[in-house]
Amino acid sequence: MTRNTSPAAPPRERGRPRNFNIDDALDNAMIVFRQKGFHAASINDLGEAMNLTAGSIYKAFQDKRSLFLRVFERYILLRNTDLRARLQQFPTGLARIAELLQFYLESASEIEGRRGCLVVGSTVELQTLDEELSQLVREAVLRNRNFLTSLIRQGQEDGSVAAHLDADTAAGLLLCVAFGMRVVGKIQDVTNGKETINMALNILK
């Protein structure tokens, strides 16, 4: 009987990352985190969505927490880029606020709405996140509020928003409306969304 003397194949490195598009992987992980939240999203859930093994995820991103940080950063970037491009088309502060609320209404509708908002969902989880993740979420919420405040002040300068309004207070109210639409959107489309936006805008006039 002849022995096979051909050299053995080198052992395959366990957990070696496949060649994959990092942005596509983050976008797929984003859907899981949006739907389930940070704690409920398992590595198996993420691996199935990203088409990666658990070993590949750990090799590429270190752990679930680090992956979430990358996903959260990308989510904010994509949302802000899209929103600001839309707002540039409108000349007044009030018109931009109306478009911002429309943006949130569309985001709260159908499949996009059911997936949920990563910022709003993470805000709900805030007390169970570690300090760094909690601070990341708080800063995102604060930036949203500050951006709304800046739009209101733009409107006051161009005359489309009432000058007597306290911009910070009005911004807080609009943020509640915007985030509230995202919460409702996890269950169903917002009822009378257009009318909701119009009522919110009337506060500013």
N, CA, C and O of each residue as an XYZ file, in Angstrom:
820
protein
N       0.847     -1.187      0.000
C       0.000      0.000      0.000
C       0.890      1.247      0.000
O       1.759      1.395      0.859
N       0.670      2.124     -0.951
C       1.517      3.311     -1.107
C       1.018      4.441     -0.221
O      -0.168      4.771     -0.197
N       1.963      5.021      0.507
C       1.598      6.160      1.359
C       1.535      7.424      0.530
O       2.355      7.629     -0.365
N       0.577      8.261      0.821
C       0.464      9.552      0.149
C       1.441     10.514      0.798
O       1.276     10.911      1.952
N       2.471     10.885      0.029
C       3.520     11.751      0.588
C       3.358     13.211      0.176
O       4.240     14.032      0.428
N       2.204     13.543     -0.472
C       1.999     14.946     -0.880
C       1.844     15.803      0.361
O       1.255     15.369      1.351
N       2.368     17.015      0.313
C       2.320     17.877      1.510
C       0.885     18.204      1.900
O       0.023     18.424      1.050
N       0.659     18.230      3.184
C      -0.689     18.543      3.680
C      -1.002     20.016      3.441
O      -0.122     20.876      3.472
N      -2.286     20.279      3.201
C      -2.706     21.676      3.007
C      -2.521     22.432      4.310
O      -2.789     21.887      5.382
N      -2.064     23.685      4.238
C      -1.874     24.459      5.475
C      -3.192     24.637      6.199
O      -4.230     24.808      5.559
N      -3.170     24.600      7.517
C      -4.418     24.760      8.278
C      -5.040     26.115      7.989
O      -4.347     27.125      7.871
N      -6.359     26.113      7.878
C      -7.087     27.361      7.619
C      -7.172     28.183      8.896
O      -7.515     27.669      9.961
N      -6.861     29.436      8.777
C      -6.907     30.314      9.940
C      -8.350     30.536     10.353
O      -9.165     30.977      9.543
N      -8.673     30.240     11.585
C     -10.032     30.378     12.076
C     -10.367     31.851     12.272
O      -9.566     32.628     12.792
N     -11.555     32.204     11.847
C     -12.010     33.567     12.066
C     -11.403     34.588     11.121
O     -11.579     35.789     11.323
N     -10.683     34.134     10.079
C     -10.070     35.082      9.160
C     -11.156     35.813      8.380
O     -12.034     35.162      7.812
N     -11.126     37.152      8.333
C     -12.181     37.871      7.639
C     -12.178     37.582      6.145
O     -11.118     37.487      5.527
N     -13.348     37.443      5.576
C     -13.465     37.324      4.137
C     -13.226     38.695      3.515
O     -13.234     39.719      4.197
N     -13.013     38.685      2.203
C     -13.001     39.947      1.498
C     -14.443     40.425      1.376
O     -15.278     39.737      0.790
N     -14.736     41.591      1.924
C     -16.100     42.099      1.864
C     -16.073     43.613      1.880
O     -15.104     44.234      2.315
N     -17.156     44.190      1.398
C     -17.289     45.640      1.375
C     -17.711     46.111      2.759
O     -18.772     45.732      3.255
N     -16.884     46.928      3.372
C     -17.121     47.318      4.764
C     -18.414     48.104      4.907
O     -19.158     47.899      5.866
N     -18.694     49.007      3.960
C     -19.913     49.811      4.053
C     -21.161     48.949      3.912
O     -22.145     49.159      4.622
N     -21.126     47.979      2.997
C     -22.268     47.070      2.850
C     -22.482     46.274      4.135
O     -23.618     46.075      4.566
N     -21.395     45.826      4.739
C     -21.497     45.056      5.980
C     -22.093     45.916      7.099
O     -22.948     45.455      7.855
N     -21.639     47.156      7.196
C     -22.171     48.056      8.224
C     -23.648     48.366      7.982
O     -24.433     48.440      8.927
N     -24.019     48.545      6.726
C     -25.420     48.835      6.404
C     -26.320     47.656      6.768
O     -27.441     47.850      7.240
N     -25.837     46.449      6.550
C     -26.623     45.263      6.903
C     -26.718     45.087      8.418
O     -27.767     44.716      8.945
N     -25.619     45.357      9.107
C     -25.650     45.309     10.573
C     -26.568     46.395     11.123
O     -27.215     46.207     12.153
N     -26.620     47.518     10.441
C     -27.455     48.633     10.861
C     -28.927     48.229     10.940
O     -29.636     48.626     11.865
N     -29.373     47.451      9.982
C     -30.772     47.007      9.975
C     -31.068     46.183     11.226
O     -32.123     46.340     11.840
N     -30.139     45.306     11.604
C     -30.331     44.463     12.784
C     -30.383     45.313     14.049
O     -31.271     45.132     14.882
N     -29.446     46.231     14.197
C     -29.427     47.088     15.387
C     -30.668     47.968     15.443
O     -31.201     48.213     16.526
N     -31.133     48.444     14.303
C     -32.329     49.276     14.286
C     -33.561     48.476     14.698
O     -34.420     48.975     15.424
N     -33.638     47.254     14.238
C     -34.815     46.438     14.525
C     -34.814     45.910     15.954
O     -35.860     45.868     16.602
N     -33.650     45.507     16.448
C     -33.579     44.787     17.714
C     -32.966     45.576     18.863
O     -33.165     45.235     20.028
N     -32.225     46.622     18.542
C     -31.504     47.333     19.581
C     -30.141     46.698     19.824
O     -29.834     45.627     19.302
N     -29.334     47.379     20.622
C     -27.960     46.910     20.850
C     -27.923     45.581     21.597
O     -27.244     44.648     21.167
N     -28.644     45.489     22.705
C     -28.526     44.307     23.558
C     -29.165     43.070     22.928
O     -28.623     41.970     23.042
N     -30.303     43.237     22.272
C     -31.017     42.072     21.736
C     -30.399     41.543     20.441
O     -30.652     40.400     20.060
N     -29.605     42.347     19.771
C     -28.963     41.896     18.529
C     -27.814     40.947     18.879
O     -26.848     41.352     19.527
N     -27.918     39.707     18.457
C     -26.866     38.728     18.751
C     -25.841     38.694     17.621
O     -26.098     39.170     16.514
N     -24.692     38.131     17.918
C     -23.664     37.977     16.891
C     -24.185     37.088     15.759
O     -23.850     37.306     14.595
N     -25.004     36.087     16.099
C     -25.590     35.242     15.051
C     -26.518     36.045     14.148
O     -26.494     35.887     12.928
N     -27.342     36.912     14.752
C     -28.215     37.783     13.960
C     -27.389     38.658     13.022
O     -27.695     38.787     11.837
N     -26.346     39.249     13.574
C     -25.507     40.154     12.794
C     -24.756     39.405     11.697
O     -24.656     39.882     10.567
N     -24.229     38.226     12.040
C     -23.497     37.440     11.054
C     -24.377     37.028      9.886
O     -23.945     37.059      8.733
N     -25.615     36.642     10.187
C     -26.539     36.255      9.117
C     -26.842     37.446      8.207
O     -26.867     37.306      6.984
N     -27.069     38.608      8.800
C     -27.377     39.799      8.000
C     -26.170     40.270      7.193
O     -26.314     40.715      6.054
N     -24.987     40.171      7.783
C     -23.769     40.664      7.133
C     -23.128     39.625      6.221
O     -22.180     39.923      5.494
N     -23.660     38.394      6.266
C     -23.088     37.277      5.508
C     -21.624     37.037      5.913
O     -20.752     36.823      5.070
N     -21.390     37.080      7.215
C     -20.063     36.846      7.764
C     -20.158     35.845      8.910
O     -21.183     35.760      9.586
N     -19.094     35.093      9.122
C     -19.037     34.218     10.281
C     -18.776     35.060     11.527
O     -18.325     36.202     11.443
N     -19.069     34.472     12.677
C     -18.792     35.175     13.927
C     -17.307     35.503     14.039
O     -16.933     36.586     14.490
N     -16.466     34.557     13.624
C     -15.025     34.793     13.665
C     -14.606     35.967     12.801
O     -13.739     36.754     13.183
N     -15.228     36.081     11.631
C     -14.900     37.190     10.739
C     -15.328     38.526     11.333
O     -14.628     39.528     11.190
N     -16.482     38.538     12.000
C     -16.942     39.777     12.642
C     -15.962     40.194     13.728
O     -15.589     41.364     13.817
N     -15.541     39.230     14.562
C     -14.612     39.565     15.641
C     -13.261     40.021     15.094
O     -12.627     40.913     15.657
N     -12.825     39.404     13.995
C     -11.550     39.789     13.395
C     -11.615     41.204     12.832
O     -10.679     41.987     12.995
N     -12.716     41.524     12.174
C     -12.836     42.810     11.484
C     -13.227     43.949     12.417
O     -12.797     45.087     12.229
N     -14.059     43.637     13.440
C     -14.624     44.708     14.267
C     -14.318     44.567     15.759
O     -14.709     45.427     16.547
N     -13.643     43.523     16.149
C     -13.221     43.261     17.538
C     -14.347     42.676     18.383
O     -14.191     41.592     18.945
N     -15.485     43.375     18.482
C     -16.602     42.856     19.260
C     -17.879     43.572     18.842
O     -17.843     44.479     18.010
N     -19.003     43.167     19.415
C     -20.294     43.747     19.032
C     -20.345     45.230     19.362
O     -20.903     46.018     18.598
N     -19.779     45.606     20.469
C     -19.795     47.011     20.878
C     -19.063     47.880     19.868
O     -19.562     48.937     19.482
N     -17.880     47.443     19.435
C     -17.111     48.205     18.451
C     -17.844     48.272     17.117
O     -17.807     49.291     16.428
N     -18.507     47.180     16.762
C     -19.310     47.170     15.535
C     -20.443     48.188     15.648
O     -20.712     48.927     14.702
N     -21.100     48.227     16.796
C     -22.192     49.173     16.993
C     -21.702     50.608     16.859
O     -22.383     51.439     16.258
N     -20.533     50.909     17.409
C     -19.974     52.254     17.305
C     -19.783     52.647     15.844
O     -20.106     53.767     15.449
N     -19.255     51.714     15.039
C     -19.051     51.992     13.612
C     -20.390     52.188     12.916
O     -20.537     53.087     12.088
N     -21.366     51.350     13.249
C     -22.691     51.442     12.627
C     -23.374     52.753     13.008
O     -23.956     53.426     12.157
N     -23.301     53.111     14.284
C     -23.948     54.336     14.757
C     -23.358     55.555     14.054
O     -24.089     56.449     13.626
N     -22.053     55.584     13.940
C     -21.377     56.688     13.256
C     -21.827     56.784     11.803
O     -22.084     57.879     11.303
N     -21.923     55.647     11.127
C     -22.348     55.652      9.723
C     -23.820     56.045      9.598
O     -24.191     56.764      8.670
N     -24.647     55.587     10.511
C     -26.072     55.935     10.481
C     -26.253     57.455     10.568
O     -27.013     58.039      9.795
N     -25.558     58.081     11.503
C     -25.644     59.531     11.669
C     -25.160     60.240     10.407
O     -25.789     61.195      9.952
N     -24.058     59.781      9.845
C     -23.496     60.405      8.645
C     -24.476     60.334      7.476
O     -24.722     61.336      6.805
N     -25.032     59.148      7.235
C     -25.942     58.969      6.101
C     -27.207     59.797      6.275
O     -27.655     60.455      5.336
N     -27.784     59.767      7.474
C     -29.015     60.516      7.732
C     -28.787     62.018      7.580
O     -29.581     62.712      6.944
N     -27.706     62.512      8.164
C     -27.445     63.945      8.108
C     -27.147     64.410      6.689
O     -27.586     65.485      6.280
N     -26.409     63.610      5.943
C     -26.093     63.966      4.555
C     -27.361     64.050      3.720
O     -27.544     64.990      2.946
N     -28.230     63.068      3.878
C     -29.492     63.045      3.142
C     -30.373     64.231      3.527
O     -30.911     64.921      2.660
N     -30.517     64.462      4.830
C     -31.394     65.530      5.302
C     -30.900     66.901      4.851
O     -31.681     67.701      4.337
N     -29.634     67.172      5.034
C     -29.120     68.493      4.700
C     -29.187     68.763      3.206
O     -29.386     69.905      2.793
N     -29.023     67.726      2.388
C     -29.172     67.907      0.939
C     -30.603     68.298      0.593
O     -30.828     69.122     -0.294
N     -31.569     67.711      1.291
C     -32.970     68.053      1.059
C     -33.285     69.474      1.513
O     -34.015     70.197      0.834
N     -32.744     69.873      2.646
C     -33.069     71.189      3.197
C     -32.484     72.337      2.375
O     -33.023     73.444      2.373
N     -31.387     72.068      1.681
C     -30.755     73.116      0.887
C     -31.661     73.632     -0.227
O     -31.445     74.726     -0.747
N     -32.669     72.853     -0.592
C     -33.553     73.251     -1.684
C     -34.581     74.299     -1.251
O     -35.286     74.848     -2.098
N     -34.680     74.585      0.053
C     -35.736     75.456      0.564
C     -35.144     76.759      1.084
O     -34.093     76.755      1.724
N     -35.824     77.885      0.806
C     -35.219     79.192      1.071
C     -35.392     79.732      2.487
O     -34.601     80.572      2.914
N     -36.402     79.278      3.227
C     -36.676     79.877      4.535
C     -36.529     78.851      5.655
O     -36.543     77.640      5.435
N     -36.388     79.388      6.859
C     -36.284     78.506      8.018
C     -37.525     77.660      8.201
O     -37.423     76.467      8.487
N     -38.706     78.260      8.039
C     -39.951     77.505      8.218
C     -40.081     76.408      7.173
O     -40.496     75.296      7.500
N     -39.739     76.694      5.936
C     -39.823     75.696      4.877
C     -38.855     74.540      5.143
O     -39.169     73.385      4.855
N     -37.704     74.847      5.682
C     -36.735     73.787      6.010
C     -37.221     72.931      7.164
O     -37.028     71.715      7.167
N     -37.850     73.562      8.142
C     -38.414     72.792      9.252
C     -39.533     71.886      8.750
O     -39.640     70.737      9.178
N     -40.365     72.392      7.848
C     -41.437     71.578      7.270
C     -40.857     70.372      6.538
O     -41.388     69.266      6.640
N     -39.767     70.585      5.801
C     -39.136     69.478      5.078
C     -38.485     68.497      6.043
O     -38.507     67.288      5.811
N     -37.909     69.010      7.119
C     -37.315     68.129      8.135
C     -38.381     67.222      8.743
O     -38.149     66.024      8.906
N     -39.543     67.775      9.078
C     -40.618     66.953      9.642
C     -41.141     65.960      8.608
O     -41.505     64.838      8.957
N     -41.180     66.366      7.340
C     -41.583     65.446      6.280
C     -40.581     64.303      6.164
O     -40.965     63.154      5.942
N     -39.311     64.615      6.312
C     -38.241     63.615      6.291
C     -38.454     62.581      7.392
O     -38.315     61.379      7.164
N     -38.796     63.063      8.594
C     -39.051     62.142      9.699
C     -40.325     61.335      9.467
O     -40.388     60.155      9.814
N     -41.334     61.968      8.884
C     -42.580     61.253      8.594
C     -42.332     60.129      7.602
O     -42.814     59.014      7.800
N     -41.592     60.404      6.542
C     -41.276     59.369      5.552
C     -40.449     58.254      6.187
O     -40.638     57.077      5.878
N     -39.528     58.634      7.080
C     -38.685     57.644      7.754
C     -39.489     56.752      8.689
O     -39.076     55.636      9.005
N     -40.647     57.256      9.132
C     -41.491     56.500     10.067
C     -42.535     55.664      9.349
O     -43.400     55.073      9.995
N     -42.470     55.605      8.021
C     -43.509     54.931      7.237
C     -43.023     53.599      6.674
O     -41.846     53.428      6.356
N     -43.959     52.667      6.560
C     -43.760     51.379      5.892
C     -42.528     50.647      6.437
O     -42.277     50.688      7.641
N     -41.761     49.984      5.579
C     -40.669     49.135      6.065
C     -39.589     49.941      6.772
O     -38.989     49.469      7.737
N     -39.340     51.161      6.291
C     -38.342     52.015      6.934
C     -38.771     52.343      8.354
O     -37.954     52.337      9.275
N     -40.043     52.627      8.527
C     -40.546     52.925      9.859
C     -40.475     51.742     10.795
O     -40.146     51.899     11.971
N     -40.785     50.535     10.282
C     -40.783     49.342     11.130
C     -39.373     48.993     11.598
O     -39.197     48.417     12.671
N     -38.384     49.338     10.802
C     -37.006     49.079     11.217
C     -36.610     49.962     12.388
O     -35.792     49.569     13.220
N     -37.179     51.137     12.452
C     -36.917     52.024     13.576
C     -35.719     52.927     13.361
O     -34.957     52.773     12.406
N     -35.576     53.869     14.272
C     -34.481     54.838     14.239
C     -33.406     54.397     15.223
O     -33.706     54.095     16.378
N     -32.165     54.359     14.776
C     -31.086     53.903     15.650
C     -30.868     54.871     16.805
O     -30.525     54.445     17.908
N     -31.062     56.166     16.571
C     -30.888     57.144     17.646
C     -32.016     57.023     18.672
O     -31.765     56.946     19.875
N     -33.262     57.005     18.187
C     -34.408     56.910     19.096
C     -34.371     55.585     19.860
O     -34.574     55.563     21.074
N     -34.113     54.487     19.156
C     -34.047     53.185     19.811
C     -32.951     53.124     20.857
O     -33.139     52.543     21.926
N     -31.808     53.719     20.555
C     -30.701     53.722     21.511
C     -31.005     54.623     22.699
O     -30.536     54.364     23.807
N     -31.786     55.682     22.481
C     -32.200     56.549     23.580
C     -33.061     55.777     24.567
O     -32.945     55.964     25.779
N     -33.930     54.906     24.047
C     -34.761     54.064     24.916
C     -33.893     53.123     25.736
O     -34.198     52.839     26.895
N     -32.802     52.636     25.131
C     -31.891     51.703     25.813
C     -30.860     52.413     26.694
O     -30.020     51.753     27.306
N     -30.909     53.712     26.765
C     -29.827     54.519     27.323
C     -29.342     54.027     28.685
O     -28.138     53.949     28.925
N     -30.272     53.696     29.569
C     -29.894     53.327     30.937
C     -29.143     52.002     31.009
O     -28.495     51.707     32.013
N     -29.228     51.207     29.948
C     -28.546     49.912     29.965
C     -27.282     49.913     29.119
O     -26.626     48.880     28.987
N     -26.932     51.062     28.544
C     -25.702     51.171     27.766
C     -24.565     51.623     28.669
O     -24.798     52.231     29.713
N     -23.323     51.322     28.264
C     -22.195     51.797     29.058
C     -22.028     53.303     28.855
O     -22.686     53.896     28.000
N     -21.164     53.905     29.630
C     -21.061     55.365     29.668
C     -20.688     55.953     28.306
O     -21.247     56.971     27.896
N     -19.759     55.325     27.612
C     -19.333     55.867     26.315
C     -20.472     55.815     25.297
O     -20.712     56.791     24.586
N     -21.176     54.680     25.225
C     -22.301     54.557     24.296
C     -23.421     55.518     24.680
O     -24.035     56.135     23.810
N     -23.688     55.646     25.983
C     -24.723     56.570     26.444
C     -24.395     58.001     26.038
O     -25.267     58.740     25.581
N     -23.138     58.387     26.206
C     -22.727     59.735     25.842
C     -22.854     59.962     24.345
O     -23.233     61.048     23.907
N     -22.540     58.939     23.562
C     -22.662     59.025     22.106
C     -24.105     59.312     21.701
O     -24.364     60.147     20.833
N     -25.033     58.615     22.334
C     -26.457     58.799     22.028
C     -26.915     60.176     22.485
O     -27.620     60.869     21.752
N     -26.520     60.578     23.695
C     -26.906     61.905     24.205
C     -26.433     63.014     23.264
O     -27.167     63.963     22.988
N     -25.218     62.884     22.786
C     -24.667     63.910     21.894
C     -25.438     63.960     20.583
O     -25.646     65.040     20.029
N     -25.864     62.804     20.079
C     -26.647     62.775     18.845
C     -27.989     63.476     19.031
O     -28.425     64.241     18.170
N     -28.640     63.207     20.165
C     -29.922     63.860     20.455
C     -29.728     65.360     20.594
O     -30.524     66.142     20.074
N     -28.671     65.767     21.297
C     -28.402     67.195     21.495
C     -28.124     67.880     20.163
O     -28.567     69.007     19.943
N     -27.397     67.214     19.275
C     -27.139     67.806     17.956
C     -28.435     68.005     17.181
O     -28.604     69.014     16.496
N     -29.344     67.050     17.287
C     -30.640     67.190     16.621
C     -31.395     68.411     17.145
O     -31.958     69.191     16.377
N     -31.392     68.553     18.453
C     -32.088     69.697     19.047
C     -31.432     71.013     18.644
O     -32.119     71.975     18.302
N     -30.110     71.052     18.685
C     -29.394     72.276     18.313
C     -29.630     72.641     16.849
O     -29.726     73.817     16.498
N     -29.723     71.619     16.004
C     -29.975     71.883     14.591
C     -31.370     72.477     14.401
O     -31.552     73.411     13.620
N     -32.350     71.933     15.116
C     -33.697     72.498     15.056
C     -33.704     73.945     15.567
O     -34.371     74.808     14.996
N     -32.967     74.196     16.632
C     -32.880     75.564     17.156
C     -32.321     76.506     16.095
O     -32.816     77.621     15.925
N     -31.288     76.057     15.383
C     -30.688     76.905     14.343
C     -31.666     77.180     13.212
O     -31.676     78.282     12.664
N     -32.491     76.195     12.850
C     -33.481     76.403     11.797
C     -34.552     77.394     12.246
O     -34.994     78.236     11.465
N     -34.961     77.289     13.500
C     -35.961     78.237     14.024
C     -35.403     79.650     14.010
O     -36.106     80.587     13.631
N     -34.162     79.817     14.414
C     -33.551     81.147     14.407
C     -33.378     81.679     12.985
O     -33.512     82.879     12.747
N     -33.083     80.790     12.049
C     -33.041     81.208     10.649
C     -34.408     81.740     10.232
O     -34.513     82.769      9.565
N     -35.459     81.015     10.641
C     -36.810     81.443     10.313
C     -37.162     82.783     10.938
O     -37.855     83.595     10.325
N     -36.689     83.016     12.154
C     -36.948     84.305     12.808
C     -36.217     85.444     12.094
O     -36.713     86.568     12.015
N     -35.033     85.129     11.580
C     -34.278     86.149     10.852
C     -34.914     86.475      9.504
O     -34.907     87.630      9.077
N     -35.473     85.448      8.822
C     -36.059     85.719      7.503
C     -37.558     86.040      7.580
O     -38.192     86.296      6.557
N     -38.124     86.024      8.801
C     -39.511     86.419      8.990
C     -40.534     85.311      8.819
O     -41.735     85.571      8.894
N     -40.087     84.073      8.591
C     -41.039     82.976      8.392
C     -41.471     82.336      9.711
O     -42.465     81.612      9.749
N     -40.733     82.598     10.791
C     -41.062     82.080     12.122
C     -41.267     83.274     13.047
O     -40.550     84.271     12.958
N     -42.252     83.164     13.933
C     -42.579     84.271     14.843
C     -41.371     84.662     15.687
O     -40.696     83.809     16.263
N     -41.115     85.951     15.748
C     -39.926     86.451     16.432
C     -40.011     86.291     17.949
O     -38.979     86.215     18.615
N     -41.243     86.239     18.513
C     -41.380     86.199     19.972
C     -41.119     84.819     20.570
O     -40.993     84.686     21.787
N     -41.036     83.797     19.728
C     -40.865     82.434     20.235
C     -39.487     82.237     20.851
O     -38.495     82.779     20.364
N     -39.433     81.453     21.928
C     -38.153     81.009     22.470
C     -37.675     79.837     21.607
O     -38.305     78.780     21.585
N     -36.567     80.030     20.903
C     -36.111     79.044     19.916
C     -35.784     77.697     20.554
O     -36.098     76.654     19.981
N     -35.162     77.702     21.724
C     -34.786     76.448     22.383
C     -36.013     75.643     22.795
O     -36.050     74.426     22.613
N     -37.017     76.320     23.348
C     -38.231     75.633     23.767
C     -38.982     75.057     22.574
O     -39.444     73.917     22.610
N     -39.098     75.853     21.522
C     -39.780     75.389     20.311
C     -39.033     74.216     19.687
O     -39.654     73.281     19.182
N     -37.714     74.262     19.721
C     -36.920     73.163     19.170
C     -37.154     71.875     19.949
O     -37.248     70.795     19.364
N     -37.247     71.996     21.280
C     -37.520     70.809     22.104
C     -38.861     70.189     21.768
O     -38.992     68.966     21.723
N     -39.861     71.035     21.530
C     -41.187     70.539     21.177
C     -41.162     69.836     19.821
O     -41.734     68.755     19.675
N     -40.513     70.432     18.840
C     -40.426     69.822     17.509
C     -39.642     68.507     17.545
O     -39.951     67.566     16.813
N     -38.625     68.459     18.404
C     -37.863     67.215     18.542
C     -38.756     66.099     19.081
O     -38.654     64.954     18.642
N     -39.623     66.430     20.023
C     -40.571     65.446     20.552
C     -41.510     64.949     19.452
O     -41.824     63.760     19.384
N     -41.952     65.862     18.599
C     -42.832     65.473     17.485
C     -42.078     64.548     16.530
O     -42.591     63.499     16.142
N     -40.861     64.939     16.152
C     -40.077     64.148     15.205
C     -39.755     62.761     15.760
O     -39.955     61.755     15.081
N     -39.252     62.713     17.005
C     -38.912     61.430     17.611
C     -40.168     60.598     17.878
O     -40.150     59.373     17.761
N     -41.260     61.283     18.239
C     -42.509     60.560     18.465
C     -42.992     59.853     17.211
O     -43.511     58.739     17.289
N     -42.828     60.483     16.062
C     -43.216     59.837     14.809
C     -42.399     58.572     14.571
O     -42.917     57.579     14.061
N     -41.117     58.611     14.942
C     -40.286     57.419     14.763
C     -40.702     56.289     15.699
O     -40.642     55.118     15.326
N     -41.122     56.634     16.909
C     -41.593     55.617     17.855
C     -42.871     54.966     17.335
O     -42.985     53.740     17.321
N     -43.829     55.785     16.907
C     -45.090     55.259     16.360
C     -44.818     54.423     15.119
O     -45.466     53.400     14.898
N     -43.857     54.860     14.308
C     -43.551     54.162     13.065
C     -43.060     52.738     13.244
O     -43.102     51.950     12.298
N     -42.590     52.387     14.448
C     -42.188     51.000     14.713
C     -43.393     50.065     14.686
O     -43.247     48.864     14.457
N     -44.583     50.617     14.919
C     -45.794     49.801     15.007
C     -46.667     49.952     13.768
O     -47.163     48.970     13.216
N     -46.845     51.199     13.343
C     -47.739     51.475     12.220
C     -47.386     52.837     11.636
O     -46.642     53.604     12.248
N     -47.911     53.135     10.466
C     -47.707     54.463      9.900
C     -48.389     55.512     10.776
O     -49.415     55.246     11.401
N     -47.804     56.699     10.810
C     -48.357     57.791     11.614
C     -49.721     58.191     11.048
O     -49.850     58.441      9.849
N     -50.729     58.251     11.906
C     -52.073     58.650     11.491
C     -52.104     60.141     11.185
O     -51.636     60.959     11.978
N     -52.662     60.487     10.021
C     -52.796     61.899      9.639
C     -51.457     62.634      9.747
O     -51.357     63.688     10.376
N     -50.449     62.061      9.128
C     -49.099     62.621      9.228
C     -48.988     64.043      8.717
O     -48.338     64.880      9.344
N     -49.614     64.325      7.589
C     -49.549     65.679      7.022
C     -50.171     66.692      7.972
O     -49.634     67.780      8.176
N     -51.315     66.320      8.552
C     -51.980     67.219      9.493
C     -51.141     67.416     10.752
O     -51.118     68.504     11.328
N     -50.456     66.364     11.170
C     -49.566     66.469     12.338
C     -48.466     67.485     12.074
O     -48.158     68.313     12.932
N     -47.875     67.422     10.888
C     -46.824     68.370     10.523
C     -47.372     69.803     10.493
O     -46.740     70.729     11.001
N     -48.541     69.968      9.899
C     -49.142     71.313      9.812
C     -49.435     71.899     11.192
O     -49.229     73.091     11.423
N     -49.922     71.047     12.119
C     -50.177     71.520     13.473
C     -48.888     71.945     14.163
O     -48.861     72.947     14.877
N     -47.816     71.176     13.947
C     -46.535     71.513     14.546
C     -46.007     72.834     13.980
O     -45.452     73.655     14.710
N     -46.185     73.024     12.685
C     -45.707     74.262     12.055
C     -46.490     75.481     12.516
O     -45.945     76.582     12.591
N     -47.773     75.285     12.826
C     -48.602     76.411     13.286
C     -48.088     77.013     14.577
O     -48.318     78.188     14.861
N     -47.385     76.197     15.363
C     -46.816     76.694     16.619
C     -45.774     77.761     16.347
O     -45.541     78.641     17.175
N     -45.144     77.678     15.176
C     -44.035     78.564     14.867
C     -44.461     79.880     14.222
O     -43.639     80.775     14.025
N     -45.732     79.995     13.898
C     -46.185     81.164     13.129
C     -46.731     82.257     14.044
O     -47.154     83.309     13.564
